[in-house]
């Protein structure tokens, strides 16, 4: 799926976020922003304020660390990634 399609779905509200959702980094700016988010980590949404997500690492037990503040267009819920992968597998089986 095209990255612009996913970003458009996030902006339109088709893909929504809720507190407790597991999210991963979806894309970065050319300068590396958001630099505090790692590519290989899964994050959990702690709080949502308008377009801003406050996330922590999923396995983080300590609440001493401050949550990371990131705009929602940089993150995507795990269920969306799973859905994209399943659809691509189903499309491949239709070709056979």
N, C-alpha and C positions, 0 to 999 in steps of 0.2 A: 504494500500500500504506500502511496506517495506521502511524503512527510507533510506536504501542504494540506492534504486531506485531513490528516490527524490534527494538525494545528487548527484548521478551520472548525473541526468538530468540537475541539476544546473551547474555542472562542464562542461558538454558537450554543454551547451547553449540551450538545448531544453526548459528549463524554464529560461526566461530572465527577467531582471529588467529594468524599465525605470523610469525616474524622474517623480515623482507624484504618483507612484504605492503605494498601501497600502500593508504593509507587517506585518507579525507576526513572533515571535520567533519560530523556528522549532525544534532545539535541542541545548543542551548545552554540554560543556565538563564536565568531572567528577569533576573538581574544581569549577564549577559554571560559567565559562566564557561563554558568555559576561554578567557580573554582572549588568551592567547599564540598560539592557533591561529587562522589566517586562513581565511576562507570560500573564497577562490579558490585555495588552495594544496593540492597533493597531498603527503602525508607518507609516509615509509617507516618501518616499525616496526623499531627498533634492538634493543629488549629487552622482555621481558614478565615481570612479577612479579605473580602471582596475578591481580588485577583491574586492574592498572595497566599502561599501555602507555608506553614511552619512544619518542618519535617525533622525526624530523628532517625538514626539507624534502627532497623527493625529489631536487632538483638540487644540493643542498648538497655541495660537495666538501671543505670544510674541517671537520675534526673538532675544531677549537678551540672551537666553540660547543657548549654542553651540550644534550643532548636534552631535549625538553619532556615532562614527566610529566603524563599525562592518564588518567582512568578510561576503561575500554574502552567503556562505554555511550554515550560522546559521539562515538565514531568508528565508521565503517563501512568495510569493505573495498570497493575499487572494483568487484570482481566482483559484489557484491551490487547496487550501483547499476546496473551494466550489465544484470543479470538483471531488475531491476524495469522498466527502460526497454524491454527486449525484450518482456517479458510484456505491458506496456501497449500496445505496437505490435501485437502478435499479437491482443490482445483487440479492438483497433479494427478490424482486418481481418476478424474474424469477424462483426462487425456489418454489414459491407457485403454 
